[in-house]
Amino acid sequence: MKDQKNTQKHVYICSPFRPVSTAPILRANELIDNLKLAKDACTFAALRGCDPVAPHLFYPQFLNDEDEVERALGMELGIRALRACDELWIMSCRISSGMSAEIKEAQKCGIKVLVFTAAGFREYRGSGDMTDNCYADTADTAVID
């Protein structure tokens, strides 16, 4: 019998980290909201029997996202983690620059990309560009795995 750890699906949690607000208080609150979204997505994945991978919750603990060199290192480490995953889950309608790079890498590597909507999961059909609205075709049939 296989060890459960070896049969768990590894899912990459793709959600915004960097705030877009420029006002300091709004920026701080947006960062809190972004972190909460990522944590909630990890909880959701874990409760579904998946192994969540969320580098944007880990690497900013010791790499400064505001420093270009450290951010680039964090992004590269995240991309390496992504390549070992079975699926990428987009958990936001807004695609940030970091998410765009992750989505495009997943597509290049043949990793299944899903969007989580109110209707459930569905296959992502976009290009991964920051201008893409992940929820534009939410009338599509949800994919429940």
Phi, psi and omega in degrees: 000136180288146174293135181303325181300325181280345182258352179292139176284130176270119181244131180270120181275117184248105179211161183293146173248302183292131175290152175261341179296148179256335178291131186307315182291316178296321179298315180297317180293323179294321177298316177301315179297318180296319178294320178297318178300314180296317179295316179297321179295322178295318177299315179302314180296315181298319179291341176270005178086014180260162175258103183285140177238115183225081182302332181287352170267339185261302188298324177294352176293333181225354174246136182277113182294340180276347177267121186303319181293315181290324177297315180300320177296314178300319178295317180296318178297321177296319179297321177299317179296320179302318184298341179266002184266158178274326182216158170243129179251117174277123186246018183210148176284337180270128176259116178278174179296320178294317178297320180302314179298320181293315181297314181296322178293318178300315180297318180298324182272358181077022178277132180299130179246121180241151175249134176265122178235178178300332180277352182117198180278145171217158179292135177277129183245006183277184183265348183090004179290152181296339180275354182288137174260106184299338185258010185300327183242049184290351177286348178298158179295134178287147177256112179252120182261000000 
